[in-house]
Structure formats: C-alpha cells, structure tokens
Amino acid sequence: MDEQFAVVVVGDQREVVVAGDVLLAARLDDGIYVPVRGLCEALGLDRKAQLRRIQRDETLAEDMREIVVDTVGGPQPVQMLRVETVPFWLSTITINKVRTELQDKIRDYKRWVVRKVYEAYAAEADQAGSAPDETALSPVAEAVAELERIRDLYQAMARMAQEQINLAQRTEAAHRRLDQAGQVVRNLNHRLVLVEQRLDPANILTDEQAATVAAAVKLLAQVLGAGGGQNPYQGVWNELYRRFRAPDYKHIKRQQFEAVLEFLAGWYQEVQRPPVDPTTPVP
C-alpha cells in the first residue's frame, strides 16, 4: 500500500458538528483528519467518484490517510483527509453539478469545516481542566486565520483565472467575427467592381480586356528583350502608363482599350521591322 494510505492507529478522536452534521475527527502527530465517507454522505457526493478524484490529484492524495478509528462495531480502517485540505478538495467540485439543496451546504463546509474542527479540539482541551488562558488558544486562532487567508486567496485567484479565460474566449470570438466581416467586405468589393464594369462603359478594363493587354505587353517585352535591353517588361508598362495617364493597367479606361492595343501593336511592328542598310541606294 502506498505511504499516503498507510494504516495509522489513532486514539485522539472526537465528534465535530459542522453545518448540522456530526463528523468524526482524528488527530495524529502531523495534523487532524476527517473521514471522506462522512463528508461525502453529508454533502450528497458519490464516495467512490470522489476517492478517484482525490487519488488523481497529487496534492490531495498526499493528504489522505487510512486511519484505524474506534466505531460502534469496533476499530475500523477509515480513509481520511487532512482537514486543512478539505476546502481545497471541495473547490475542485463543480457546484452547479450538485443537487440544488446541497450547494449552499458545500459552500458552508468550505468556510467552516477547518474552524469547527479546531474549535472542537480547543474546547476539549478546556474541558480537560486546563486554565482558561487566551494565549494558549492563539496558535489555533492564528492557524485558522492563515488557512482562511489561503482559502480567500485561492478563491480570488480562481475568479481571476476564470475572468481571464472568459476574456480570451471573447477576444478570440471577436477576432473570428472580424475575419469573417473582412472576407464579406472583400467579396462585396469584388462584386462591386464586376457590377461597375458591366454598368459603366467608361469604367476600367474588364478582366478579359486586362488579360488581353497583359498578353500583348508580354509579347512585346519578349521581342525587346531579345535585343539585350534591361527589364523590357517593366519598360513597356511604364510607357503605357505614361502615355495613357494610368497608375497601373487596372485603371486604364475601357474606352482606351482599342487605343492601347493599337499602340502596342505599332510598337511591336516597329521593333520587328528589319533595320535599313545605309549602303543600300534609295530607289
């Protein structure tokens, strides 16, 4: 058996009332423990499922012991959890999955189980005949206060983490909506250009006309490039833009389409014309 579940015989045990329930508590050298079965029965939880939950969590598993306690049927081994760990264990349970009438009870256990168990042992010490000395109880009060501070800090961190998760989810959803909206706008712009091209004869070249111009420019550039010119392709476009006062071929007016083709064809024919031999006599 693993060390954290080793059987420990205990003699210092007592009953503690928490939120109207009577729980058994046992004190060992390393702390005070309460039974998992009793906690689950009081809170309406499935004991086997909660034992698996505790065993899967390294922190919780380290604070569970199998302890032999006195019962009506004689000494019995009982699986018990360190009392300071109980609020943390309860915090791992999703409250809204518990029966409605038990949800407030779980919250009460988170707040009061540690204090009530400590108070029970402190009261037992007073009943044993020790002189009422407030300073004797101060370590207990300090321990409870520290545990409550840790509990409150954990709850605040849990709330902050949940808020960060919610914010990240909202941000991701907003980005997705923006991406979708951007795609819609791009589609609308493209469709608008197509509509403008069909409705306005004086508008820019259609896709088919632009492809025709591009093919003519490429053919001319290939002929110019054969002569060793630098970047003839860009040179043709630059001359085209200068002559027809367009920043790029997409902004050439549709009514200029034929003029553009005539210009490119004339340039092509000029390049293709064989050079004149100066020694050849003119007829």
Residue frames as qw, qx, qy, qz and C-alpha x, y, z in Angstrom:
[[0.000, 0.888, 0.459, 0.000, 0.00, 0.00, 0.00],
 [0.355, 0.635, -0.053, 0.684, 1.28, 3.49, -0.79],
 [0.345, -0.049, -0.528, 0.775, 2.68, 5.51, 2.07],
 [0.236, -0.171, 0.048, -0.955, -0.11, 8.10, 1.95],
 [0.742, -0.250, -0.308, -0.541, -2.65, 5.32, 2.58],
 [0.409, 0.148, -0.826, 0.358, -0.71, 3.55, 5.32],
 [0.592, -0.613, -0.487, -0.192, -2.87, 2.41, 8.25],
 [0.164, 0.362, -0.486, 0.778, -2.33, 4.50, 11.39],
 [0.454, -0.539, -0.702, 0.105, -3.92, 3.60, 14.70],
 [0.007, 0.464, -0.116, 0.878, -5.25, 6.68, 16.46],
 [0.315, -0.426, -0.765, 0.366, -6.58, 7.28, 19.92],
 [0.024, -0.402, -0.226, 0.887, -7.23, 11.02, 19.85],
 [0.048, -0.322, -0.685, -0.651, -10.57, 11.22, 18.08],
 [0.134, 0.388, 0.553, -0.725, -13.78, 13.16, 18.69],
 [0.266, 0.635, 0.689, 0.227, -17.05, 14.19, 17.10],
 [0.116, -0.254, 0.055, 0.959, -17.39, 17.62, 15.47],
 [0.342, 0.703, 0.598, -0.178, -20.59, 19.40, 14.41],
 [0.144, -0.246, 0.378, 0.881, -20.31, 21.19, 11.04],
 [0.372, 0.033, -0.377, -0.847, -23.38, 22.75, 9.38],
 [0.774, -0.126, 0.148, -0.602, -25.64, 20.48, 11.46],
 [0.898, 0.179, -0.399, -0.046, -23.72, 17.29, 10.60],
 [0.662, -0.643, 0.384, -0.017, -21.75, 15.22, 13.11],
 [0.715, 0.562, -0.408, 0.084, -18.31, 14.27, 11.75],
 [0.876, -0.398, 0.023, 0.273, -15.60, 12.14, 13.24],
 [0.281, 0.875, -0.347, 0.186, -12.21, 13.83, 13.58],
 [0.924, -0.255, -0.038, 0.281, -8.89, 12.14, 14.42],
 [0.014, 0.949, -0.316, 0.018, -5.67, 13.86, 15.42],
 [0.923, 0.073, -0.077, 0.370, -2.26, 12.48, 14.51],
 [0.552, -0.489, 0.043, 0.674, 1.18, 13.94, 15.05],
 [0.298, 0.018, 0.416, 0.859, 1.09, 15.62, 11.63],
 [0.264, -0.072, -0.173, -0.946, -2.43, 17.07, 11.85],
 [0.495, 0.209, 0.628, -0.564, -6.15, 16.49, 12.16],
 [0.098, 0.022, -0.825, -0.556, -8.10, 14.29, 9.71],
 [0.602, 0.204, 0.360, -0.683, -11.79, 13.83, 8.85],
 [0.538, 0.096, 0.827, 0.135, -13.37, 10.84, 7.04],
 [0.116, 0.128, -0.556, -0.813, -14.02, 11.06, 3.31],
 [0.166, -0.382, -0.888, -0.196, -17.09, 8.82, 3.66],
 [0.124, -0.636, -0.578, 0.496, -18.66, 11.10, 6.27],
 [0.005, 0.451, -0.143, -0.881, -18.00, 14.19, 4.18],
 [0.141, -0.022, -0.740, -0.657, -19.50, 12.61, 1.05],
 [0.166, -0.499, -0.850, 0.017, -22.59, 11.39, 2.90],
 [0.093, -0.627, -0.383, 0.672, -23.16, 14.82, 4.46],
 [0.096, 0.518, -0.241, -0.815, -22.77, 16.59, 1.11],
 [0.769, 0.454, 0.315, -0.321, -24.61, 14.09, -1.10],
 [0.295, 0.704, -0.576, -0.291, -21.48, 13.17, -3.09],
 [0.969, 0.132, -0.196, -0.068, -20.55, 9.82, -4.59],
 [0.601, -0.696, 0.375, 0.113, -17.79, 8.46, -2.33],
 [0.822, 0.034, 0.426, 0.377, -16.11, 6.24, -4.92],
 [0.482, 0.757, 0.196, 0.395, -16.03, 9.02, -7.51],
 [0.163, -0.955, 0.172, -0.177, -14.57, 11.47, -5.00],
 [0.755, -0.470, 0.397, 0.225, -11.92, 8.98, -3.88],
 [0.743, 0.340, 0.345, 0.462, -10.84, 8.63, -7.51],
 [0.191, 0.922, 0.059, 0.331, -10.75, 12.42, -7.82],
 [0.464, -0.839, 0.282, -0.003, -8.56, 12.71, -4.71],
 [0.822, -0.216, 0.427, 0.310, -6.21, 9.92, -5.83],
 [0.641, 0.587, 0.263, 0.419, -5.73, 11.54, -9.25],
 [0.043, 0.936, -0.091, 0.337, -4.65, 14.84, -7.67],
 [0.653, 0.215, -0.512, 0.515, -1.10, 14.70, -6.31],
 [0.063, -0.404, 0.375, -0.832, -1.70, 17.40, -3.68],
 [0.737, -0.309, 0.037, -0.599, -4.92, 15.82, -2.40],
 [0.913, 0.018, -0.407, 0.000, -3.52, 12.28, -2.47],
 [0.433, 0.333, -0.570, 0.613, -0.57, 13.29, -0.26],
 [0.242, -0.280, 0.429, -0.824, -3.01, 14.46, 2.44],
 [0.837, -0.172, -0.173, -0.490, -5.16, 11.31, 2.59],
 [0.024, -0.366, 0.888, -0.278, -4.51, 8.53, 5.13],
 [0.728, -0.265, -0.559, -0.295, -6.18, 5.25, 6.03],
 [0.075, -0.417, 0.601, -0.678, -6.57, 5.52, 9.77],
 [0.452, -0.308, -0.836, 0.036, -7.91, 2.97, 12.29],
 [0.255, -0.332, 0.235, -0.877, -10.56, 4.64, 14.47],
 [0.122, 0.163, 0.893, -0.402, -12.98, 3.40, 17.12],
 [0.429, -0.137, -0.406, -0.795, -16.50, 2.79, 15.80],
 [0.747, -0.207, 0.249, -0.581, -19.67, 1.18, 17.16],
 [0.975, 0.144, -0.132, -0.107, -18.58, -2.05, 15.50],
 [0.820, -0.383, 0.168, 0.390, -15.07, -1.81, 16.92],
 [0.218, -0.636, 0.383, 0.634, -11.80, -0.49, 15.43],
 [0.702, 0.561, 0.429, 0.098, -12.14, 0.06, 11.70],
 [0.420, -0.156, 0.319, 0.835, -9.77, 1.45, 8.99],
 [0.275, 0.850, 0.408, -0.188, -11.23, 4.65, 7.52],
 [0.523, 0.333, 0.230, 0.750, -9.94, 6.74, 4.63],
 [0.213, -0.864, -0.301, 0.342, -9.48, 10.26, 5.99],
 [0.460, 0.641, 0.116, 0.603, -8.40, 13.60, 4.56],
 [0.378, -0.165, -0.317, 0.854, -6.38, 16.27, 6.33],
 [0.052, 0.779, 0.557, -0.282, -8.89, 18.90, 7.48],
 [0.072, -0.668, 0.153, 0.725, -6.94, 21.83, 6.02],
 [0.103, -0.122, 0.758, 0.632, -7.18, 20.17, 2.60],
 [0.256, 0.511, 0.811, -0.129, -10.96, 19.74, 2.68],
 [0.256, 0.786, 0.165, -0.538, -11.78, 23.29, 1.40],
 [0.058, 0.530, -0.624, -0.571, -9.35, 22.82, -1.49],
 [0.172, 0.110, 0.962, 0.183, -10.90, 19.45, -2.36],
 [0.264, 0.659, 0.634, -0.307, -14.40, 20.97, -2.27],
 [0.154, 0.731, -0.153, -0.647, -13.21, 23.77, -4.56],
 [0.044, -0.255, 0.822, 0.508, -12.44, 21.16, -7.26],
 [0.231, 0.425, 0.874, -0.042, -16.11, 20.12, -7.33],
 [0.070, -0.241, -0.399, -0.882, -18.34, 21.91, -9.85],
 [0.223, 0.151, 0.597, -0.756, -21.09, 23.35, -7.63],
 [0.573, 0.242, -0.081, -0.779, -23.77, 23.54, -10.31],
 [0.557, 0.131, -0.779, -0.257, -23.47, 19.77, -10.85],
 [0.106, -0.084, -0.862, 0.488, -24.51, 19.12, -7.23],
 [0.154, -0.650, -0.733, -0.128, -28.16, 18.96, -6.15],
 [0.002, -0.695, -0.081, -0.714, -29.50, 22.47, -5.63],
 [0.629, -0.726, -0.112, -0.253, -30.43, 21.92, -1.99],
 [0.858, -0.355, -0.010, 0.372, -26.84, 20.88, -1.19],
 [0.537, 0.594, -0.011, 0.598, -24.96, 23.67, -2.98],
 [0.217, -0.834, 0.162, -0.480, -25.14, 26.11, -0.05],
 [0.863, -0.489, 0.128, -0.007, -24.08, 23.33, 2.30],
 [0.842, 0.196, 0.018, 0.503, -20.91, 22.73, 0.31],
 [0.205, 0.735, -0.095, 0.640, -20.14, 26.45, 0.49],
 [0.577, -0.741, 0.138, -0.314, -20.66, 26.34, 4.30],
 [0.944, -0.214, 0.076, 0.239, -18.26, 23.42, 4.58],
 [0.617, 0.499, -0.057, 0.606, -15.62, 25.35, 2.62],
 [0.063, -0.769, 0.138, -0.620, -15.94, 28.25, 5.06],
 [0.563, -0.623, 0.263, -0.476, -16.37, 26.49, 8.40],
 [0.961, -0.077, -0.264, 0.006, -15.06, 22.93, 8.45],
 [0.587, 0.311, -0.449, 0.598, -11.49, 23.88, 9.43],
 [0.166, -0.485, 0.325, -0.795, -12.57, 26.34, 12.11],
 [0.802, -0.353, -0.024, -0.482, -15.14, 23.98, 13.64],
 [0.915, 0.007, -0.356, 0.187, -12.67, 21.09, 13.88],
 [0.396, 0.348, -0.435, 0.730, -10.02, 23.28, 15.50],
 [0.392, -0.471, 0.190, -0.767, -12.59, 24.74, 17.89],
 [0.905, -0.259, -0.230, -0.246, -13.67, 21.22, 18.91],
 [0.793, 0.049, -0.406, 0.451, -10.14, 20.28, 19.91],
 [0.118, 0.413, -0.317, 0.845, -9.61, 23.60, 21.67],
 [0.628, -0.442, 0.013, -0.640, -12.86, 23.15, 23.62],
 [0.925, -0.143, -0.352, 0.035, -11.82, 19.61, 24.56],
 [0.537, 0.237, -0.443, 0.678, -8.59, 20.97, 25.99],
 [0.235, -0.438, 0.224, -0.839, -10.54, 23.45, 28.15],
 [0.826, -0.329, -0.137, -0.437, -12.90, 20.72, 29.41],
 [0.823, 0.060, -0.488, 0.284, -9.88, 18.64, 30.42],
 [0.603, -0.714, -0.243, 0.261, -9.21, 21.14, 33.20],
 [0.548, 0.140, 0.013, 0.825, -6.63, 23.46, 31.73],
 [0.108, -0.609, -0.305, 0.724, -6.77, 27.03, 32.98],
 [0.434, 0.812, 0.381, 0.082, -8.57, 29.44, 30.68],
 [0.372, -0.561, 0.273, 0.687, -5.68, 31.11, 29.01],
 [0.566, 0.769, 0.119, -0.274, -6.40, 33.04, 25.82],
 [0.093, 0.749, -0.602, -0.261, -2.77, 32.88, 24.83],
 [0.481, -0.150, 0.862, 0.049, -2.98, 29.06, 24.79],
 [0.608, 0.539, 0.578, -0.075, -5.56, 29.26, 22.02],
 [0.176, 0.821, -0.195, -0.506, -3.75, 31.87, 19.97],
 [0.170, -0.324, 0.815, 0.448, -1.81, 29.31, 17.87],
 [0.339, 0.410, 0.845, 0.047, -5.12, 27.70, 16.90],
 [0.254, 0.848, 0.295, -0.360, -6.66, 31.06, 16.06],
 [0.004, -0.704, 0.464, 0.537, -3.59, 32.03, 14.06],
 [0.276, -0.065, 0.898, 0.338, -3.65, 28.74, 12.16],
 [0.336, 0.623, 0.702, -0.084, -7.33, 29.17, 11.33],
 [0.160, 0.872, 0.029, -0.462, -6.80, 32.76, 10.22],
 [0.117, -0.519, 0.673, 0.514, -3.91, 31.73, 7.99],
 [0.310, 0.199, 0.906, 0.211, -5.97, 28.93, 6.46],
 [0.292, 0.780, 0.499, -0.239, -8.83, 31.32, 5.82],
 [0.051, 0.792, -0.275, -0.543, -6.42, 33.75, 4.20],
 [0.198, -0.239, 0.846, 0.434, -5.10, 30.97, 1.94],
 [0.328, 0.482, 0.813, -0.007, -8.67, 29.95, 1.12],
 [0.231, 0.861, 0.230, -0.391, -9.65, 33.51, 0.20],
 [0.048, -0.649, 0.530, 0.544, -6.51, 33.92, -1.88],
 [0.283, 0.024, 0.908, 0.307, -7.20, 30.68, -3.75],
 [0.316, 0.671, 0.658, -0.127, -10.79, 31.73, -4.44],
 [0.131, 0.860, -0.056, -0.490, -9.64, 35.15, -5.67],
 [0.132, -0.444, 0.732, 0.499, -7.06, 33.52, -7.96],
 [0.332, 0.287, 0.887, 0.143, -9.70, 31.12, -9.28],
 [0.287, 0.818, 0.410, -0.285, -12.06, 34.01, -10.04],
 [0.030, 0.778, -0.345, -0.525, -9.27, 35.94, -11.76],
 [0.252, -0.188, 0.861, 0.399, -8.28, 32.91, -13.83],
 [0.351, 0.529, 0.773, -0.003, -11.90, 32.40, -14.89],
 [0.202, 0.877, 0.131, -0.415, -12.17, 36.06, -15.88],
 [0.083, -0.595, 0.607, 0.520, -9.01, 35.73, -17.98],
 [0.321, 0.125, 0.907, 0.243, -10.44, 32.62, -19.66],
 [0.313, 0.738, 0.568, -0.186, -13.69, 34.44, -20.40],
 [0.089, 0.844, -0.163, -0.504, -11.79, 37.45, -21.78],
 [0.192, -0.363, 0.780, 0.472, -9.62, 35.25, -24.00],
 [0.340, 0.370, 0.857, 0.115, -12.69, 33.44, -25.32],
 [0.257, 0.852, 0.337, -0.309, -14.46, 36.73, -26.06],
 [0.031, -0.736, 0.415, 0.534, -11.35, 38.11, -27.79],
 [0.275, -0.106, 0.874, 0.386, -10.99, 35.00, -29.94],
 [0.331, 0.603, 0.725, -0.038, -14.67, 35.16, -30.89],
 [0.151, 0.882, 0.063, -0.441, -14.30, 38.85, -31.79],
 [0.136, -0.530, 0.644, 0.534, -11.28, 38.09, -33.99],
 [0.327, 0.203, 0.889, 0.246, -13.22, 35.38, -35.79],
 [0.280, 0.790, 0.509, -0.196, -16.11, 37.76, -36.41],
 [0.028, 0.821, -0.233, -0.521, -13.70, 40.42, -37.71],
 [0.241, -0.260, 0.810, 0.467, -12.08, 37.91, -40.07],
 [0.320, 0.473, 0.815, 0.094, -15.49, 36.87, -41.34],
 [0.184, 0.879, 0.260, -0.354, -16.55, 40.50, -41.76],
 [0.113, -0.656, 0.482, 0.570, -13.33, 41.26, -43.65],
 [0.287, 0.034, 0.875, 0.388, -13.95, 38.39, -46.03],
 [0.275, 0.709, 0.642, -0.102, -17.51, 39.61, -46.60],
 [0.067, 0.870, -0.042, -0.486, -16.23, 43.12, -47.38],
 [0.192, -0.423, 0.698, 0.544, -13.62, 41.75, -49.82],
 [0.310, 0.322, 0.866, 0.222, -16.27, 39.69, -51.58],
 [0.203, 0.838, 0.438, -0.254, -18.57, 42.70, -51.80],
 [0.055, -0.755, 0.307, 0.577, -15.79, 44.88, -53.22],
 [0.252, -0.145, 0.826, 0.483, -15.02, 42.31, -55.88],
 [0.260, 0.560, 0.783, 0.079, -18.67, 42.00, -56.82],
 [0.087, 0.870, 0.191, -0.445, -18.99, 45.80, -56.90],
 [0.131, -0.536, 0.545, 0.631, -16.09, 46.06, -59.34],
 [0.244, 0.166, 0.884, 0.364, -17.74, 43.50, -61.60],
 [0.181, 0.759, 0.605, -0.156, -21.04, 45.39, -61.47],
 [0.010, -0.818, 0.090, 0.568, -19.31, 48.71, -62.22],
 [0.218, -0.298, 0.719, 0.589, -17.52, 47.16, -65.15],
 [0.207, 0.389, 0.857, 0.268, -20.81, 46.00, -66.62],
 [0.057, 0.832, 0.522, -0.180, -22.83, 49.15, -65.93],
 [0.040, -0.903, 0.105, 0.414, -20.33, 51.93, -66.71],
 [0.827, 0.497, 0.104, 0.242, -18.84, 51.80, -70.25],
 [0.247, 0.856, -0.283, 0.357, -16.30, 54.50, -69.33],
 [0.691, -0.654, 0.294, -0.091, -15.00, 52.49, -66.41],
 [0.223, -0.618, 0.734, 0.172, -11.83, 50.44, -66.12],
 [0.439, 0.293, -0.773, -0.351, -10.96, 47.43, -68.21],
 [0.917, -0.200, -0.002, -0.345, -12.82, 44.21, -67.69],
 [0.681, -0.444, 0.574, 0.099, -10.87, 41.15, -66.51],
 [0.814, 0.349, 0.411, 0.218, -10.88, 39.80, -70.06],
 [0.388, 0.895, -0.032, 0.219, -9.61, 43.07, -71.55],
 [0.338, -0.829, 0.443, -0.038, -6.91, 43.37, -68.89],
 [0.805, -0.166, 0.542, 0.172, -5.73, 39.83, -69.72],
 [0.698, 0.626, 0.245, 0.246, -5.54, 40.76, -73.41],
 [0.093, 0.953, -0.232, 0.173, -3.43, 43.84, -72.65],
 [0.586, -0.623, 0.517, 0.028, -1.14, 41.82, -70.38],
 [0.852, 0.139, 0.452, 0.225, -0.59, 39.23, -73.11],
 [0.523, 0.804, 0.072, 0.272, 0.27, 41.95, -75.67],
 [0.191, -0.905, 0.361, -0.118, 2.72, 43.60, -73.25],
 [0.764, -0.364, 0.522, 0.109, 4.41, 40.25, -72.60],
 [0.801, 0.426, 0.327, 0.265, 4.81, 39.55, -76.33],
 [0.291, 0.914, -0.094, 0.268, 6.31, 42.99, -76.94],
 [0.438, -0.790, 0.424, -0.064, 8.66, 42.67, -73.96],
 [0.870, -0.093, 0.440, 0.202, 9.95, 39.33, -75.25],
 [0.658, 0.645, 0.156, 0.357, 10.85, 40.93, -78.58],
 [0.007, -0.936, 0.226, -0.268, 12.53, 43.88, -76.86],
 [0.693, -0.593, 0.410, 0.000, 14.40, 41.54, -74.53],
 [0.907, 0.236, 0.221, 0.270, 15.92, 39.72, -77.46],
 [0.438, 0.783, -0.095, 0.431, 17.91, 42.86, -78.14],
 [0.609, 0.012, -0.467, 0.641, 19.55, 42.80, -74.71],
 [0.187, -0.628, 0.014, -0.755, 17.53, 45.59, -73.12],
 [0.138, 0.037, -0.789, 0.598, 17.23, 45.72, -69.34],
 [0.175, 0.386, 0.736, -0.528, 13.84, 44.85, -67.84],
 [0.098, -0.102, -0.526, -0.838, 11.89, 45.43, -71.08],
 [0.256, -0.524, -0.806, -0.099, 8.70, 44.16, -69.47],
 [0.245, -0.674, -0.417, 0.558, 8.61, 46.94, -66.87],
 [0.145, -0.261, 0.264, 0.917, 9.68, 49.44, -69.52],
 [0.113, -0.330, -0.718, -0.603, 6.67, 48.66, -71.66],
 [0.293, -0.683, -0.658, 0.119, 4.31, 49.07, -68.73],
 [0.277, -0.538, -0.162, 0.779, 5.90, 52.36, -67.73],
 [0.033, -0.058, 0.444, 0.894, 5.47, 53.76, -71.25],
 [0.216, -0.474, -0.776, -0.354, 1.89, 52.51, -71.33],
 [0.314, -0.680, -0.539, 0.386, 1.09, 54.17, -68.03],
 [0.216, -0.400, 0.051, 0.889, 2.75, 57.43, -69.09],
 [0.026, -0.096, -0.589, -0.802, 1.00, 57.59, -72.43],
 [0.365, -0.489, -0.664, -0.432, -2.49, 56.77, -71.17],
 [0.182, -0.469, 0.322, -0.802, -2.17, 58.52, -67.77],
 [0.856, -0.352, -0.246, -0.287, -2.97, 55.46, -65.67],
 [0.353, -0.698, 0.583, -0.221, -1.14, 54.44, -62.45],
 [0.342, -0.194, 0.917, 0.073, -1.46, 50.76, -63.43],
 [0.153, -0.047, -0.789, -0.593, -3.21, 48.61, -66.01],
 [0.070, -0.482, -0.852, 0.192, -6.24, 48.12, -63.75],
 [0.049, 0.695, 0.315, -0.645, -7.02, 51.82, -64.06],
 [0.057, -0.086, 0.584, 0.805, -6.83, 52.04, -67.86],
 [0.532, 0.305, 0.241, -0.752, -10.25, 53.18, -69.07],
 [0.649, 0.254, 0.716, 0.025, -12.31, 50.73, -71.04],
 [0.507, 0.833, 0.159, -0.155, -12.76, 53.27, -73.82],
 [0.026, 0.820, -0.535, -0.205, -8.96, 53.32, -74.20],
 [0.814, -0.133, 0.564, 0.031, -8.75, 49.58, -74.75],
 [0.779, 0.549, 0.246, 0.178, -8.52, 49.70, -78.55],
 [0.210, 0.931, -0.256, 0.154, -6.07, 52.59, -78.47],
 [0.526, -0.626, 0.576, -0.021, -3.84, 50.68, -76.07],
 [0.843, 0.097, 0.510, 0.140, -3.81, 47.62, -78.33],
 [0.595, 0.780, 0.079, 0.180, -3.05, 49.77, -81.40],
 [0.091, -0.905, 0.405, -0.095, -0.18, 51.43, -79.56],
 [0.658, -0.409, 0.630, 0.045, 1.30, 48.09, -78.51],
 [0.821, 0.374, 0.409, 0.138, 0.81, 46.62, -82.00],
 [0.406, 0.898, -0.101, 0.138, 2.52, 49.62, -83.62],
 [0.303, -0.778, 0.548, -0.045, 5.44, 49.36, -81.22],
 [0.800, -0.107, 0.587, 0.064, 5.70, 45.62, -81.91],
 [0.738, 0.611, 0.238, 0.160, 5.75, 46.18, -85.68],
 [0.137, 0.942, -0.292, 0.097, 8.38, 48.90, -85.29],
 [0.498, -0.589, 0.636, 0.007, 10.64, 46.53, -83.38],
 [0.807, 0.125, 0.572, 0.080, 10.06, 43.72, -85.82],
 [0.557, 0.828, -0.016, -0.069, 10.85, 45.90, -88.92],
 [0.856, 0.009, 0.060, 0.514, 14.29, 44.98, -90.29],
 [0.264, -0.749, 0.075, 0.602, 16.95, 47.70, -89.98],
 [0.580, 0.812, 0.046, -0.031, 17.78, 49.78, -93.09],
 [0.781, -0.104, 0.186, 0.587, 21.26, 49.24, -94.61],
 [0.004, -0.858, 0.030, 0.512, 22.83, 52.74, -95.16],
 [0.237, -0.377, 0.662, 0.603, 24.82, 51.41, -98.12],
 [0.368, 0.448, 0.793, 0.186, 21.71, 50.37, -99.98],
 [0.036, 0.030, 0.254, 0.966, 20.88, 53.02, -102.60],
 [0.355, 0.454, 0.536, -0.617, 17.49, 54.62, -102.29],
 [0.379, 0.380, 0.713, 0.452, 15.45, 53.98, -105.44]]
